[in-house]
């Protein structure tokens, strides 16, 4: 067991933020949007991160492409937000126009410029997909996405991620550094502090973690109580806690006061919860019968460098992304909700994938949030965590290399991108 120190300036310094903007974000693969947002020809989505904007477009040929979102004339953004039905990419400032493949098509008063279409295509960015997620890299010559993802595609093959569709993307501004935000989704040490309702339905102590080169994983078992409680809970108590936190997964509602189902001899409450999930899936046209109890109930949490957490369950996927805002003290939390659709809802009569655009919404962090018990508690913690770091005598944070290994891994990879050598992560003296 050991601890390392992380300089507080990484969270509070505008100069460090500027280094990230120069050396990290233009060079790293990052999540842009769900595949559902750009599933059909003419669909587009603007991915914003700090001052940067990447335009993701589905071409008339069905190919997915990405461009640095800037008109080659005077730099105006070409598209903003997300939408559908484009036949061309037209700058709203002076009407310079490109086709969906990024080739220049039209310049008003062309003779005044003396340029040909081939001279000024849109500036490409790299683009790729993993399951239902679209990734982009501002460096068009970056390593392939598959190499960046390391073992993750094989690790998640059991979940058949391609079967998941995005229903909603919810964005919430946060008054904190982007790392403060995403690190709240990179360890479970905080469950005992702000998520005490979870202690009755999950083992937050013994979930195994693994670190690869850039990314990491936690497996967290659900349907049993936390050792932190000091005593085992009975089946009814575990049932009540599970229903309060995520009862929708098993078709139960805490408000209805549904009692704990009987637990057959030789089985556990985990077996009962897993069976409820299988039965609920069957009623919706989804077959979970091939999954083990662990695959049905437990959370596989993948932390992808630098700024996303992907929570994989058998029946749902949830993505949390932390985007830097305009300053080192501004971030945006994006929550993407995915559910597994029955085959009849995913394919048309010709066997082609049918996807509808997710619902995009921006929320006011001061208003009542509809994110559910746990995420609402996380959002309430961001500004408090950030404000504490600005105290003048606080120079370093102390982080466990075991309990909080995924946070340490984020910073070690960040150092590589920023050229920090030797490491600033030092053992606690």
C-alpha positions as CSV (number, residue, x, y, z in Angstrom):
1,X,0.0,0.0,0.0
2,X,1.4,3.4,-0.9
3,X,0.3,7.0,-1.7
4,X,1.5,9.5,-4.3
5,X,1.1,13.3,-4.3
6,X,-0.4,15.2,-7.2
7,X,0.3,18.9,-7.6
8,X,-2.8,21.0,-6.8
9,X,-1.8,23.4,-9.6
10,X,-3.0,20.8,-12.1
11,X,-6.5,21.7,-11.1
12,X,-6.1,25.4,-10.2
13,X,-3.6,26.8,-12.6
14,X,-4.6,28.5,-15.9
15,X,-1.1,27.9,-17.2
16,X,-1.5,24.1,-16.7
17,X,-4.9,24.3,-18.5
18,X,-3.2,26.1,-21.4
19,X,-0.6,23.3,-21.6
20,X,-3.4,20.7,-21.8
21,X,-5.1,22.7,-24.6
22,X,-1.9,22.8,-26.5
23,X,-0.4,19.4,-26.0
24,X,-3.3,17.0,-25.0
25,X,-6.6,17.8,-26.7
26,X,-5.3,18.3,-30.2
27,X,-3.5,15.0,-30.1
28,X,-5.7,12.5,-28.2
29,X,-8.7,10.4,-29.2
30,X,-11.8,11.6,-27.5
31,X,-15.5,10.7,-27.5
32,X,-17.5,12.9,-29.8
33,X,-21.1,11.6,-29.8
34,X,-23.2,8.5,-30.0
35,X,-23.4,6.7,-33.3
36,X,-27.1,7.4,-33.2
37,X,-26.5,11.1,-33.6
38,X,-24.9,10.6,-37.0
39,X,-26.4,7.3,-38.2
40,X,-27.9,8.5,-41.5
41,X,-26.6,10.4,-44.6
42,X,-26.8,14.1,-43.9
43,X,-26.6,13.8,-40.1
44,X,-24.1,16.0,-38.3
45,X,-22.8,16.7,-34.8
46,X,-20.5,19.3,-33.5
47,X,-18.1,18.2,-30.8
48,X,-16.9,21.0,-28.6
49,X,-14.0,20.8,-26.2
50,X,-12.5,24.0,-24.8
51,X,-11.8,26.3,-27.8
52,X,-11.9,23.4,-30.3
53,X,-14.8,22.3,-32.5
54,X,-14.9,19.1,-34.5
55,X,-17.7,18.5,-37.1
56,X,-18.8,14.8,-37.5
57,X,-20.8,14.1,-40.7
58,X,-22.4,11.1,-42.3
59,X,-21.7,11.4,-46.0
60,X,-24.1,10.7,-48.8
61,X,-22.0,7.5,-49.4
62,X,-22.8,6.4,-45.8
63,X,-19.2,7.0,-44.6
64,X,-18.5,8.8,-41.3
65,X,-16.1,11.7,-41.6
66,X,-14.8,14.4,-39.3
67,X,-13.4,17.9,-40.0
68,X,-12.0,20.7,-38.0
69,X,-15.0,22.9,-37.8
70,X,-13.7,26.0,-39.6
71,X,-14.4,27.6,-42.9
72,X,-11.2,27.9,-45.0
73,X,-12.2,31.5,-45.9
74,X,-12.2,33.4,-42.6
75,X,-12.5,30.6,-40.0
76,X,-16.2,30.8,-39.1
77,X,-17.8,27.7,-37.6
78,X,-19.7,25.9,-40.4
79,X,-22.2,23.9,-38.3
80,X,-23.2,24.1,-34.6
81,X,-25.1,21.7,-32.5
82,X,-26.5,18.5,-33.9
83,X,-28.9,17.9,-36.8
84,X,-29.9,16.0,-39.9
85,X,-30.8,16.4,-43.5
86,X,-27.7,18.2,-44.8
87,X,-26.9,18.0,-48.5
88,X,-23.8,20.2,-48.2
89,X,-21.7,22.1,-45.7
90,X,-22.2,25.8,-46.1
91,X,-20.5,28.5,-44.0
92,X,-23.3,30.9,-42.8
93,X,-20.9,33.9,-43.0
94,X,-20.1,34.1,-46.7
95,X,-21.7,31.0,-48.2
96,X,-18.5,29.1,-49.0
97,X,-19.8,25.6,-49.6
98,X,-18.3,22.0,-49.4
99,X,-19.9,18.7,-50.1
100,X,-20.3,16.1,-47.3
101,X,-17.0,14.6,-48.1
102,X,-15.2,17.9,-47.4
103,X,-14.5,18.9,-51.0
104,X,-14.9,22.6,-51.8
105,X,-17.9,23.1,-54.1
106,X,-18.7,26.8,-54.3
107,X,-17.2,30.2,-53.6
108,X,-19.3,33.3,-54.3
109,X,-17.4,35.7,-56.5
110,X,-14.8,33.1,-57.1
111,X,-12.7,35.1,-59.5
112,X,-11.7,37.5,-56.7
113,X,-9.9,34.7,-54.9
114,X,-8.2,32.8,-57.7
115,X,-8.3,29.4,-56.0
116,X,-9.5,26.0,-57.2
117,X,-11.7,23.5,-55.4
118,X,-8.8,21.1,-54.9
119,X,-6.8,23.7,-53.0
120,X,-9.1,24.3,-50.1
121,X,-10.9,21.1,-48.8
122,X,-12.1,21.1,-45.2
123,X,-9.3,20.2,-42.8
124,X,-9.8,16.5,-41.8
125,X,-9.8,15.0,-38.4
126,X,-9.5,11.3,-37.6
127,X,-12.7,9.5,-36.8
128,X,-13.6,6.0,-35.7
129,X,-16.2,4.0,-33.7
130,X,-16.3,1.6,-30.8
131,X,-19.6,0.0,-30.3
132,X,-22.3,2.8,-30.2
133,X,-19.7,5.5,-29.7
134,X,-18.0,7.9,-32.2
135,X,-14.4,9.0,-31.4
136,X,-12.5,11.8,-33.1
137,X,-8.9,13.1,-33.0
138,X,-7.9,16.5,-34.3
139,X,-4.7,15.0,-35.5
140,X,-5.7,13.4,-38.8
141,X,-2.5,11.2,-38.7
142,X,-3.1,9.9,-35.2
143,X,-2.6,6.2,-34.3
144,X,-5.6,4.1,-35.2
145,X,-8.5,4.2,-32.7
146,X,-8.2,0.4,-32.2
147,X,-4.6,0.8,-31.0
148,X,-5.6,3.7,-28.7
149,X,-8.4,1.5,-27.2
150,X,-5.9,-1.3,-26.3
151,X,-7.8,-4.3,-25.0
152,X,-11.2,-2.6,-24.5
153,X,-13.0,-4.1,-27.6
154,X,-12.1,-7.6,-26.6
155,X,-12.8,-6.9,-22.9
156,X,-16.3,-5.8,-23.7
157,X,-17.1,-8.3,-26.4
158,X,-19.4,-10.2,-24.0
159,X,-21.7,-7.2,-23.7
160,X,-22.3,-6.9,-27.5
161,X,-22.1,-3.1,-27.4
162,X,-23.3,-2.7,-31.0
163,X,-26.8,-3.7,-29.8
164,X,-27.1,-0.6,-27.6
165,X,-28.8,2.6,-28.8
166,X,-28.6,6.1,-27.2
167,X,-31.9,7.5,-26.0
168,X,-30.6,10.8,-24.4
169,X,-27.5,13.0,-24.0
170,X,-27.8,15.3,-21.0
171,X,-25.3,18.2,-20.5
172,X,-24.7,20.1,-17.3
173,X,-22.2,22.9,-16.7
174,X,-19.9,22.4,-13.7
175,X,-17.8,25.0,-11.9
176,X,-14.7,22.9,-11.6
177,X,-11.7,21.7,-13.5
178,X,-12.4,18.9,-16.0
179,X,-10.2,16.5,-14.0
180,X,-12.0,17.2,-10.8
181,X,-15.2,16.1,-12.5
182,X,-14.0,12.9,-14.2
183,X,-12.0,11.8,-11.2
184,X,-15.3,11.6,-9.3
185,X,-16.1,8.7,-11.6
186,X,-12.7,7.0,-11.3
187,X,-12.9,5.5,-7.8
188,X,-15.5,4.0,-5.4
189,X,-13.7,5.2,-2.3
190,X,-16.3,8.1,-2.1
191,X,-19.3,5.8,-2.0
192,X,-19.2,5.7,1.8
193,X,-19.2,9.5,1.8
194,X,-21.8,10.8,-0.7
195,X,-23.6,7.6,-1.9
196,X,-24.4,5.9,1.4
197,X,-27.6,4.6,0.0
198,X,-25.4,2.2,-2.2
199,X,-23.8,0.5,0.8
200,X,-26.7,-1.8,1.2
201,X,-26.6,-3.1,-2.3
202,X,-22.9,-3.2,-3.4
203,X,-19.5,-4.3,-2.3
204,X,-17.5,-1.1,-2.7
205,X,-14.4,-2.5,-1.1
206,X,-13.5,-5.7,-2.9
207,X,-14.2,-4.9,-6.6
208,X,-11.1,-5.8,-8.6
209,X,-9.4,-3.1,-10.6
210,X,-7.0,-3.5,-13.5
211,X,-4.9,-0.9,-15.3
212,X,-3.8,-1.2,-18.9
213,X,-1.6,1.4,-20.6
214,X,-4.0,4.3,-20.9
215,X,-7.2,2.9,-19.5
216,X,-8.6,1.0,-16.5
217,X,-11.5,-1.1,-15.3
218,X,-13.4,-1.7,-12.1
219,X,-15.7,-4.6,-11.6
220,X,-18.2,-3.8,-8.9
221,X,-20.6,-6.5,-7.7
222,X,-24.2,-5.5,-7.0
223,X,-26.8,-7.4,-4.9
224,X,-24.8,-7.7,-1.7
225,X,-23.9,-5.3,1.1
226,X,-20.7,-3.4,1.7
227,X,-18.2,-4.6,4.3
228,X,-18.0,-1.0,5.5
229,X,-21.4,-1.5,7.2
230,X,-19.7,-3.9,9.7
231,X,-22.4,-6.5,9.5
232,X,-24.1,-8.4,6.7
233,X,-27.6,-7.3,5.7
234,X,-30.5,-9.7,5.2
235,X,-32.1,-10.3,1.8
236,X,-34.9,-7.8,2.4
237,X,-32.5,-5.0,3.3
238,X,-30.4,-5.7,0.2
239,X,-33.5,-5.8,-2.0
240,X,-34.7,-2.5,-0.6
241,X,-31.3,-0.8,-1.2
242,X,-31.1,-2.2,-4.7
243,X,-34.6,-1.0,-5.6
244,X,-33.9,2.5,-4.2
245,X,-30.7,2.9,-6.3
246,X,-31.6,1.1,-9.5
247,X,-35.0,-0.7,-9.1
248,X,-35.9,0.1,-12.7
249,X,-33.5,-2.6,-13.9
250,X,-35.6,-5.3,-12.2
251,X,-39.0,-3.6,-12.8
252,X,-39.4,-2.5,-9.2
253,X,-40.2,0.9,-7.7
254,X,-39.3,2.0,-4.2
255,X,-42.4,4.2,-4.1
256,X,-44.6,1.2,-4.5
257,X,-43.0,-0.5,-1.5
258,X,-42.7,-3.8,-3.3
259,X,-41.6,-6.5,-0.8
260,X,-38.6,-8.6,-1.3
261,X,-39.4,-11.7,-3.4
262,X,-38.8,-15.1,-1.8
263,X,-35.3,-16.5,-2.2
264,X,-35.5,-20.2,-3.1
265,X,-33.4,-22.7,-1.2
266,X,-29.8,-22.9,-2.4
267,X,-30.0,-19.4,-4.0
268,X,-29.1,-15.9,-3.0
269,X,-30.7,-12.5,-3.4
270,X,-28.3,-12.0,-6.3
271,X,-29.9,-15.0,-8.1
272,X,-33.3,-13.5,-7.5
273,X,-32.3,-10.1,-8.8
274,X,-30.7,-11.7,-11.9
275,X,-33.8,-13.7,-12.6
276,X,-35.9,-10.6,-12.4
277,X,-33.7,-8.9,-14.9
278,X,-33.9,-11.8,-17.3
279,X,-37.7,-11.9,-17.0
280,X,-38.0,-8.2,-17.6
281,X,-35.7,-8.5,-20.6
282,X,-37.8,-11.3,-22.0
283,X,-41.0,-9.2,-21.7
284,X,-39.2,-6.5,-23.7
285,X,-38.0,-8.9,-26.4
286,X,-34.4,-9.1,-25.2
287,X,-32.8,-12.5,-24.4
288,X,-30.3,-12.4,-21.4
289,X,-30.4,-16.1,-20.7
290,X,-26.8,-16.7,-21.8
291,X,-25.4,-14.3,-19.3
292,X,-24.0,-15.3,-15.9
293,X,-25.3,-13.8,-12.7
294,X,-22.2,-11.6,-12.5
295,X,-22.7,-10.4,-16.1
296,X,-26.3,-9.6,-15.4
297,X,-25.9,-7.7,-12.2
298,X,-22.5,-6.3,-11.8
299,X,-21.1,-3.0,-13.2
300,X,-18.0,-3.0,-15.4
301,X,-16.7,0.5,-15.2
302,X,-14.1,1.4,-17.9
303,X,-12.1,4.6,-17.4
304,X,-10.8,5.8,-20.8
305,X,-8.1,8.3,-20.9
306,X,-8.4,11.2,-20.7
307,X,-12.0,12.1,-19.9
308,X,-14.7,9.4,-20.0
309,X,-16.2,6.7,-17.9
310,X,-18.2,3.9,-19.6
311,X,-20.5,1.9,-17.3
312,X,-21.4,-1.4,-18.9
313,X,-24.2,-3.5,-17.7
314,X,-26.0,-6.3,-19.5
315,X,-29.1,-4.2,-20.0
316,X,-27.8,-0.7,-20.2
317,X,-24.7,1.4,-20.8
318,X,-24.1,4.8,-19.3
319,X,-21.3,7.1,-20.4
320,X,-20.1,10.1,-18.4
321,X,-17.9,12.6,-20.2
322,X,-16.0,15.5,-18.7
323,X,-15.3,18.3,-21.2
324,X,-13.1,21.3,-20.4
325,X,-14.9,24.6,-20.8
326,X,-13.7,28.1,-21.5
327,X,-11.4,28.2,-18.5
328,X,-9.5,26.0,-16.1
329,X,-12.5,26.3,-13.7
330,X,-15.2,25.4,-16.1
331,X,-16.3,22.0,-17.3
332,X,-19.3,20.3,-18.8
333,X,-20.6,16.9,-17.7
334,X,-22.3,14.9,-20.5
335,X,-24.3,11.9,-19.6
336,X,-25.2,9.5,-22.4
337,X,-27.9,6.9,-21.7
338,X,-28.0,3.7,-23.8
339,X,-30.4,0.8,-23.7
340,X,-30.3,-2.6,-25.5
341,X,-33.0,-2.8,-28.1
342,X,-34.8,-5.9,-29.3
343,X,-33.7,-7.0,-32.8
344,X,-37.1,-6.1,-34.2
345,X,-36.6,-2.5,-33.1
346,X,-33.0,-2.3,-34.3
347,X,-33.4,-3.6,-37.8
348,X,-35.8,-2.8,-40.6
349,X,-37.3,-5.3,-43.0
350,X,-34.1,-5.3,-45.1
351,X,-32.0,-6.2,-42.1
352,X,-30.5,-2.7,-42.0
353,X,-29.7,-0.9,-38.8
354,X,-32.4,1.6,-37.8
355,X,-31.3,4.3,-35.4
356,X,-33.2,7.4,-34.2
357,X,-31.5,10.5,-33.0
358,X,-31.1,10.7,-29.2
359,X,-32.7,13.6,-27.3
360,X,-30.1,16.3,-26.5
361,X,-30.8,18.6,-23.5
362,X,-28.8,21.2,-21.5
363,X,-29.7,21.4,-17.8
364,X,-29.3,24.1,-15.2
365,X,-27.2,22.7,-12.4
366,X,-29.0,24.9,-9.9
367,X,-32.4,23.3,-10.8
368,X,-33.7,19.9,-9.7
369,X,-31.9,17.4,-11.8
370,X,-33.5,14.3,-13.3
371,X,-30.4,12.2,-13.3
372,X,-31.3,9.7,-10.6
373,X,-30.1,9.5,-7.0
374,X,-26.4,8.7,-7.5
375,X,-25.6,11.1,-10.4
376,X,-27.5,13.9,-8.6
377,X,-25.2,13.4,-5.6
378,X,-22.1,13.5,-7.8
379,X,-23.1,16.8,-9.5
380,X,-23.7,18.4,-6.1
381,X,-20.1,17.5,-5.1
382,X,-18.1,19.1,-8.0
383,X,-17.9,22.7,-7.0
384,X,-17.3,21.8,-3.3
385,X,-14.3,19.6,-4.3
386,X,-12.9,22.3,-6.6
387,X,-13.2,25.2,-4.1
388,X,-11.3,23.3,-1.4
389,X,-8.3,23.0,-3.7
390,X,-7.7,26.8,-3.8
391,X,-6.6,27.1,-0.2
392,X,-3.1,28.8,-0.2
393,X,-1.3,26.2,1.9
394,X,-2.6,23.2,0.0
395,X,0.1,22.3,-2.5
396,X,-0.5,18.6,-3.2
397,X,-3.3,16.0,-3.1
398,X,-2.6,12.6,-1.5
399,X,-3.9,9.7,-3.6
400,X,-3.8,6.0,-3.0
401,X,-2.0,4.0,-5.7
402,X,-4.3,1.1,-5.0
403,X,-7.7,2.4,-4.1
404,X,-7.4,5.3,-6.5
405,X,-5.2,3.7,-9.1
406,X,-7.3,4.9,-12.0
407,X,-6.8,8.5,-11.0
408,X,-3.0,7.9,-10.8
409,X,-3.1,6.3,-14.2
410,X,-4.8,9.4,-15.7
411,X,-2.1,11.7,-14.4
412,X,0.8,9.4,-15.5
413,X,-0.7,9.4,-19.0
414,X,-1.3,13.2,-18.9
415,X,2.4,13.6,-18.0
416,X,3.4,11.7,-21.2
417,X,1.3,14.0,-23.4
418,X,2.5,17.1,-21.7
419,X,6.2,16.1,-21.7
420,X,6.5,16.2,-17.9
421,X,9.7,14.2,-17.1
422,X,10.6,13.3,-14.5
423,X,7.2,12.6,-13.0
424,X,5.7,15.1,-10.6
425,X,3.7,12.3,-8.9
426,X,6.0,11.6,-5.9
427,X,5.6,9.2,-3.0
428,X,4.2,10.7,0.1
429,X,7.2,11.7,2.3
